Amino acid sequence: MGEFELLARDGLARIGRFSTPHGPIETPALLPVVHPDLARQPVHPKELRSRFGLGAVITSSYIIWRTPPLREIAEEKGVHGLIDFDGPVMTDSGAFQQHAYGHVEVTHEQILHFQGRIGTDIATVLDIFVEPDAPREDAARGVAETTARATKARADRAGLLAVPVQGGLDPELRRESAAAASMTGDVLAVGGVVPLMERYRFADLARVLIAARPGLAPEGVVHLFGTGHPMTFAFASLFGVDLFDSSAYLKFARRGTLMFPEGSISIDSIQERVCRCMLCAEVPLTEVAGLPGSERERRIAEHNLLVCSEEMGRVRQAIRDGTLWELAERRSTGHPALAAGLRAAIRGTRIFLPTEPESRRTLRSTVATTGLRPSVIRFLARLDGFKQGRGPYRTLPFVPLTTVALRTLPAQTRDGATLDWEVLRPVGAVPIELADVYPAGCYLAPDEFDARPRAGGFGEALEGLAVDRERDWSPEWTRRQVDALIAWRYGPAAATALRAANLLGRRSPKTGRLRRVERDGVILFHVGTDGLVRPTWRGAQLLHATLPSPASRVVVDADAVPFVREGRSLFSRFVIGGDLTLVPGASALLVDKDDTLLAVGRLLLAPGEMGRLKRGVAVRVIGHERGEEAEEPDEDVAADPGAL
Amino acid sequence: MGEFELLARDGLARIGRFSTPHGPIETPALLPVVHPDLARQPVHPKELRSRFGLGAVITSSYIIWRTPPLREIAEEKGVHGLIDFDGPVMTDSGAFQQHAYGHVEVTHEQILHFQGRIGTDIATVLDIFVEPDAPREDAARGVAETTARATKARADRAGLLAVPVQGGLDPELRRESAAAASMTGDVLAVGGVVPLMERYRFADLARVLIAARPGLAPEGVVHLFGTGHPMTFAFASLFGVDLFDSSAYLKFARRGTLMFPEGSISIDSIQERVCRCMLCAEVPLTEVAGLPGSERERRIAEHNLLVCSEEMGRVRQAIRDGTLWELAERRSTGHPALAAGLRAAIRGTRIFLPTEPESRRTLRSTVATTGLRPSVIRFLARLDGFKQGRGPYRTLPFVPLTTVALRTLPAQTRDGATLDWEVLRPVGAVPIELADVYPAGCYLAPDEFDARPRAGGFGEALEGLAVDRERDWSPEWTRRQVDALIAWRYGPAAATALRAANLLGRRSPKTGRLRRVERDGVILFHVGTDGLVRPTWRGAQLLHATLPSPASRVVVDADAVPFVREGRSLFSRFVIGGDLTLVPGASALLVDKDDTLLAVGRLLLAPGEMGRLKRGVAVRVIGHERGEEAEEPDEDVAADPGAL
């Protein structure tokens, strides 16, 4: 079975490394479709890599098989020799041709063996293409037959195998097909979706990906057949698509169409210098339009490839920055059909929650659905629980986020009576103690950048409150906030238990924000710019004594215990259990199987992925007996409007 | 006075040609700030033009004046010699330095004369910089003094003059200042806005531009001081900014910041190949980050320039395509502050209405404010009037736009009783006869790309209606639609009058859409893909006999009458009057001062601009005694989801 190492993530997207016999594929990746007859391929595979940074390709084993001269070369020199390329090559099996022409003259066993014989890196099972709107029984038959073929193929092939996921628009069938493919495939290739993309049915595409998700194994590499338009990359990546393949760059070029992340446009309508890419520096698009046919087509194809490659770079950067939702939202403004797709994504929140990181840098409201992102939904659901048994809460009128005073609103009124307060955030009314917590604390919405005086605005609220900084930051108020933040993260029982521990909150003298929690001069928790408490090694010891197992635990295999104790990262394959409610980015107590505390760390993987991904780090160790990472710098990112 | 020729438009943005002694400036244009000491200028002005397509620059006459070695060269060889550039050069006057340092050692007369002496193409009046939040009396004093200086400057200078528009956030003062500047300036330079942009107060920036607009002369070229961030270009262009200037490309480079249309990002955070521009083909951004200081700074500055130039190209292309609102909406997703700016723009609808074209190709709903664009507001306002005295209307449940049947929904129910119908469009309930009219007929919203079955959807509606194509397209129903379309465009009186004229509607056999209106085999009106009737020469004769002057008229100066009769375009300077309710894109009857019909044409300018712009075409002649342009092709753009 193939090996996939996860390096960074956002949404369900994964920057990772997928090993193949001809080297790794860095995901997410676009595999351009290469014609096996290089005479019909306008851009040489080596150029795809050297000029466009596209290091892996896909070609059709079926076309090779049915074309004797190509077949002869491929059988002699292998598919890599045939297309003169020494990087990873995936081969398709002719299922789409079978679907389009009604039959192929090859059996699924024949084409699988043939793929092996020509030395493909990733062979694809010849599946049954199911149209999105196929009757359920047809779809079910297609799924069953595909699964049967995949089972046989797995038994026959030692190398990497791509198994299609079919099922049309039937959610149950898609999930079943995904689960079956996960048993046999290294690459889980969601198929039958080209008709959806051709008709701009992105909402249905989202539904397909949502339905398949619970069946897809985390160690599988998810491929989406036939998605080559850059406007879909951010969107599909968000849904966990690791590999894209497409001949769209070429098909669009043939009809003179330029692809951009914002949509397509005919080259003949370009009148201005809209692009300054390395190709346009040679021949601007306005001149390409007038070139002779084949030259024009080749240049448009190259331009499309470059745009695709650049957009994939942006997707990768957004994953690293934790801004993939923002990018997908931005791309959704390219066409109403994409906005419809994003709305469908929002309805599939549950598939995102297990791997949704504990926090991000900011949450910027850019489109109407921003307020329904998984991180917001999770926050609100948690808030409901948090509020149980507390109150009464009063709601303040809207106050601008960037006002430092807001962050330290007093717990007392002018007459000294203690009250509970809530602040109105773009996420709704939030207890004042949680005002800095992600996403409430860093949610930037348009209103905050509009300086118009608001009826019942902050000035008015302040007037009634007689803010007194000294009193705002009183030990009593700080204690109360510490208590709330611990309750938020570890539950009311833990907060009650730790209340006796004589904790002392420390604020930033500059911003007034809570920065750490100490006891007897020893730091137990840092408070991040995301407003969340995170234990140090000493704090972890306290938590370990307070929280019953398995809460906040990740259990380490005996083989790795000595390494983790010394502060080395915990690798995925050494995880044997843990708290399933943890999410990436969260702090965890690393324990051995007897619940002895080894270290404290932060999750890169979700618990459901640990142990299943064979390579890579599951938990990065932050603190242990003999060492500790430094505190986060005291900067107030959310308050800086210039931090674009 | 300077001459500005308008070539294409969208929103208040104008592709135009502004003549200067050193050649024309093609608007909208970014004028990079060039340091007059070329040793301190990392990109040579000639390179700005040759490599980045930025053909005009701005430099500081004040820095030249106060730096003897530079001053000496400038006085000897002129400013063009000093900066080694033979294209258009605008000079700034030191007002910002005066504001920042409290004083400059030069009077406004001195610096104006100095600018003339060194041969600047556009001299700027030394104005009083007014902070956005300055007290009103200070702002008023600043405006009054600026106006006084400008009046003197105009008397002293024959060449092109830029007159700043000040007034802080006071709408009244901004309008007054704009009106005063319009009396004296060729370039109307909105100033005092840098503090707004630095603090992301784009909503206030929008308010400033809205307030100034009624005072700005259409023949003036509008400049916005200090806007050099590409994320603002689409937004500010929409508000009619023709010229941008900025040193931001350089200032950002100094602190290692890359500018993109989506915002700024530190070069040190770039980990992926997010850009494939011609510069990144040489040295990718990931490597630029590691270069030595000055090399790094120069390369970032160049990258910023390239991105700015590319974005300006996109703005220009969007103006030509009539999609500038879409581009601005898309850019508003870069930061919530920009979304706040767009909301403020929406509140200023009135400034957009006089030049808002009669129709566009499509209206795509991409963000929440799409439904509040000026074209929608105008449609709805007109609809209110149209509905007076008609009805009763019934409202159908939502039906997808792309369904051809919808466009031809019957005027009869199964039992034969005639009813009035409305269809629900994204713009609201619309009488069925107007279902194809822009924007109701081509408004693409996300819902239409979501195939989920909807309660009360189209199928259900159809069931109750017993659609019968033969009957749908009955002569009676067609007559009724013709009647409605004429009433929509020319009012109920005209419709009543033309009802006697025995008009015959013709539909496209392919789409069922109304395509033209005939009488006795002669075409009187074409019906565009925007659903609007537009007269041929014969139709114009009928309208001329029906509509009382000045309705739908543009009155031609006697000197141009013979040319217009022959089908030549009507130039702006030959317009002497007309119907002030006409808008760009509308059909008009061209008449002489005795109301003799000369030709029928389509407006490029708004009536308020005609005669004031000294160069360029006001009305393109479409039909006249001896000739006629061909009909639009019968294509149904809105129904093609692939038309991105």
Chai-1 contact restraints between the chains, C-beta under 6 A:
chainA,res_idxA,chainB,res_idxB,connection_type,confidence,min_distance_angstrom,max_distance_angstrom,comment,restraint_id
A,G53,B,R273,contact,1.0,0.0,6.0,A-B,restraint_1
A,Y200,B,F449,contact,1.0,0.0,6.0,A-B,restraint_2
A,Y200,B,P641,contact,1.0,0.0,6.0,A-B,restraint_3
A,R201,B,A451,contact,1.0,0.0,6.0,A-B,restraint_4
A,A203,B,D450,contact,1.0,0.0,6.0,A-B,restraint_5
A,D204,B,A451,contact,1.0,0.0,6.0,A-B,restraint_6
A,G263,B,L644,contact,1.0,0.0,6.0,A-B,restraint_7
A,S264,B,L644,contact,1.0,0.0,6.0,A-B,restraint_8
A,Q271,B,R320,contact,1.0,0.0,6.0,A-B,restraint_9
A,E272,B,G313,contact,1.0,0.0,6.0,A-B,restraint_10
A,E272,B,R316,contact,1.0,0.0,6.0,A-B,restraint_11
A,E272,B,Q317,contact,1.0,0.0,6.0,A-B,restraint_12
A,R273,B,G53,contact,1.0,0.0,6.0,A-B,restraint_13
A,R273,B,G313,contact,1.0,0.0,6.0,A-B,restraint_14
A,V274,B,G313,contact,1.0,0.0,6.0,A-B,restraint_15
A,V274,B,R314,contact,1.0,0.0,6.0,A-B,restraint_16
A,V274,B,Q317,contact,1.0,0.0,6.0,A-B,restraint_17
A,R276,B,C277,contact,1.0,0.0,6.0,A-B,restraint_18
A,R276,B,M278,contact,1.0,0.0,6.0,A-B,restraint_19
A,R276,B,L306,contact,1.0,0.0,6.0,A-B,restraint_20
A,R276,B,E310,contact,1.0,0.0,6.0,A-B,restraint_21
A,C277,B,R276,contact,1.0,0.0,6.0,A-B,restraint_22
A,C277,B,C277,contact,1.0,0.0,6.0,A-B,restraint_23
A,M278,B,R276,contact,1.0,0.0,6.0,A-B,restraint_24
A,M278,B,M278,contact,1.0,0.0,6.0,A-B,restraint_25
A,M278,B,A281,contact,1.0,0.0,6.0,A-B,restraint_26
A,A281,B,M278,contact,1.0,0.0,6.0,A-B,restraint_27
A,L306,B,R276,contact,1.0,0.0,6.0,A-B,restraint_28
A,E310,B,R276,contact,1.0,0.0,6.0,A-B,restraint_29
A,G313,B,E272,contact,1.0,0.0,6.0,A-B,restraint_30
A,G313,B,R273,contact,1.0,0.0,6.0,A-B,restraint_31
A,G313,B,V274,contact,1.0,0.0,6.0,A-B,restraint_32
A,R314,B,V274,contact,1.0,0.0,6.0,A-B,restraint_33
A,R316,B,E272,contact,1.0,0.0,6.0,A-B,restraint_34
A,Q317,B,E272,contact,1.0,0.0,6.0,A-B,restraint_35
A,Q317,B,V274,contact,1.0,0.0,6.0,A-B,restraint_36
A,R320,B,Q271,contact,1.0,0.0,6.0,A-B,restraint_37
A,R330,B,T333,contact,1.0,0.0,6.0,A-B,restraint_38
A,T333,B,R330,contact,1.0,0.0,6.0,A-B,restraint_39
A,T333,B,T333,contact,1.0,0.0,6.0,A-B,restraint_40
A,T333,B,T366,contact,1.0,0.0,6.0,A-B,restraint_41
A,H335,B,L644,contact,1.0,0.0,6.0,A-B,restraint_42
A,P336,B,R364,contact,1.0,0.0,6.0,A-B,restraint_43
A,P336,B,S365,contact,1.0,0.0,6.0,A-B,restraint_44
A,P336,B,L444,contact,1.0,0.0,6.0,A-B,restraint_45
A,P336,B,A445,contact,1.0,0.0,6.0,A-B,restraint_46
A,P336,B,P446,contact,1.0,0.0,6.0,A-B,restraint_47
A,P336,B,F449,contact,1.0,0.0,6.0,A-B,restraint_48
A,A337,B,F449,contact,1.0,0.0,6.0,A-B,restraint_49
A,A339,B,P446,contact,1.0,0.0,6.0,A-B,restraint_50
A,A340,B,P446,contact,1.0,0.0,6.0,A-B,restraint_51
A,A340,B,F449,contact,1.0,0.0,6.0,A-B,restraint_52
A,A340,B,D450,contact,1.0,0.0,6.0,A-B,restraint_53
A,R364,B,P336,contact,1.0,0.0,6.0,A-B,restraint_54
A,S365,B,P336,contact,1.0,0.0,6.0,A-B,restraint_55
A,T366,B,T333,contact,1.0,0.0,6.0,A-B,restraint_56
A,A368,B,A368,contact,1.0,0.0,6.0,A-B,restraint_57
A,L444,B,P336,contact,1.0,0.0,6.0,A-B,restraint_58
A,A445,B,P336,contact,1.0,0.0,6.0,A-B,restraint_59
A,P446,B,P336,contact,1.0,0.0,6.0,A-B,restraint_60
A,P446,B,A339,contact,1.0,0.0,6.0,A-B,restraint_61
A,P446,B,A340,contact,1.0,0.0,6.0,A-B,restraint_62
A,F449,B,Y200,contact,1.0,0.0,6.0,A-B,restraint_63
A,F449,B,P336,contact,1.0,0.0,6.0,A-B,restraint_64
A,F449,B,A337,contact,1.0,0.0,6.0,A-B,restraint_65
A,F449,B,A340,contact,1.0,0.0,6.0,A-B,restraint_66
A,D450,B,A203,contact,1.0,0.0,6.0,A-B,restraint_67
A,D450,B,A340,contact,1.0,0.0,6.0,A-B,restraint_68
A,A451,B,R201,contact,1.0,0.0,6.0,A-B,restraint_69
A,A451,B,D204,contact,1.0,0.0,6.0,A-B,restraint_70
A,P641,B,Y200,contact,1.0,0.0,6.0,A-B,restraint_71
A,L644,B,G263,contact,1.0,0.0,6.0,A-B,restraint_72
A,L644,B,S264,contact,1.0,0.0,6.0,A-B,restraint_73
A,L644,B,H335,contact,1.0,0.0,6.0,A-B,restraint_74
